[in-house]
Amino acid sequence: MINVLLADDDARFRAAYRKLFERTDGFRFAGEAADGAAAVRLAGALKPAVALLDVQMPGLGGLAAARAILATTATRVIMLTTFDLDEYVHEALTAGVSGFLLKNAAPAEVLQAVRSVQAGHAMLAPEVTARLMQQFTPRARDHRHAFAAALLTERELQVARLVARGRSNRQIADELVLSTETVRTYLRRMFAKLDVSDRTQLAVLTHEAGLLYEPR
């Protein structure tokens, strides 16, 4: 049973998500909040497996609430966003959230995202990945960025680029003519080499290190 907490200032949106989780086997709707401060309090009291937080809420915003929850609980966080708010994506990912979902995501997509995050994976909606790629500007690089290209093999770089573009393991396997298990092996190796914990952090690092495109 996956316990889920939802924080959003739209009562109708909360009601729709509450109904979705209450009617789906394997999920338990632990609670809901209309603002970030209440979300932090409920996360501390209820210890949900996954918290879904709207980026913009009155008072304490979603990003600040996410930082507080991640610092004090083992709850994994998914941020809910719309296209006009995706400037927050990079900041949220570097803060440690497990993924981003568009607020108009289909019910099946929402459920799969929560399952994936609860299992320890990261989830970044392909649409959000595309916007992140379009808006990304070079940032200061630490020593991991400077050596990232040298640390990775050419095949690992190919896999990293596809992860950064929002491809699933199956899509990567099909495109590179590999098995999904081989793709997972490459991912585990890259996580260890680059000291990142999941595919979302790998995607961010790939962008930051300027590795998204092959050199001309």
C-alpha positions, 0 to 999 in steps of 0.5 A, spaced: 500 500 500 502 506 497 500 512 502 500 519 498 499 526 501 497 531 496 498 539 497 494 544 492 490 550 493 485 548 488 479 544 492 477 541 486 483 538 484 484 535 490 478 532 490 479 529 483 486 526 486 483 524 492 478 520 488 483 517 484 487 514 489 481 512 494 478 508 488 485 505 486 487 498 489 494 499 492 494 506 494 491 510 500 490 517 500 493 519 507 491 526 507 491 533 503 493 540 504 491 547 501 498 550 502 506 548 503 506 549 511 500 544 512 503 540 507 510 540 511 506 538 518 502 533 515 508 529 512 511 530 519 505 527 522 503 522 517 510 519 514 507 518 507 511 514 502 510 520 496 508 527 497 505 530 491 506 538 491 503 544 487 509 548 485 505 555 487 501 555 493 499 561 498 504 562 504 510 557 504 510 555 496 511 548 493 519 548 493 520 550 500 515 545 502 519 540 498 526 542 501 523 541 508 519 535 507 526 532 504 530 534 510 526 531 515 522 525 512 523 519 508 518 521 503 519 522 496 516 528 493 513 529 486 512 536 484 506 538 480 506 544 475 504 547 468 508 549 462 508 556 465 511 554 471 517 550 468 522 555 470 522 551 477 524 545 474 532 545 475 531 548 482 527 543 484 531 537 481 537 539 484 533 540 491 532 532 491 525 532 488 524 525 485 520 528 479 515 532 475 508 531 473 504 536 469 497 538 472 493 535 466 497 528 466 492 522 465 490 518 471 494 512 469 500 517 468 499 519 475 499 512 478 505 510 474 509 516 477 507 515 484 509 507 483 515 509 480 517 514 485 515 509 491 520 504 488 526 508 488 526 511 481 525 518 478 520 520 474 520 526 469 514 528 464 517 528 457 514 534 456 518 537 462 524 534 460 523 537 453 522 544 456 528 544 461 532 542 455 530 548 451 530 553 456 537 550 459 543 555 460 550 554 461 551 554 469 557 554 473 560 547 473 563 543 479 569 538 478 564 532 477 561 536 470 568 538 468 570 530 468 563 527 466 565 526 459 572 523 460 569 518 465 563 516 461 564 511 455 561 513 448 556 508 449 554 511 456 554 518 453 549 515 448 545 513 454 545 519 458 543 523 452 537 519 451 535 519 459 536 527 458 531 527 453 526 523 457 526 517 454 524 510 458 529 504 458 525 501 453 525 507 448 533 507 449 534 500 448 530 500 442 534 506 439 540 503 441 539 496 439 540 493 446 536 489 452 533 493 457 537 490 462 543 492 459 541 499 459 539 498 466 547 496 467 549 502 464 545 506 468 548 503 474 555 504 472 554 511 470 550 513 477 556 510 481 561 514 476 558 520 477 556 520 484 548 521 482 542 517 485 537 516 480 536 518 472 533 525 474 540 527 477 543 524 471 539 528 466 540 534 470 548 533 470 548 531 462 545 538 461 549 542 466 556 538 463 554 540 456 553 533 454 547 533 451 549 533 444 555 530 440 561 534 439 561 537 432 
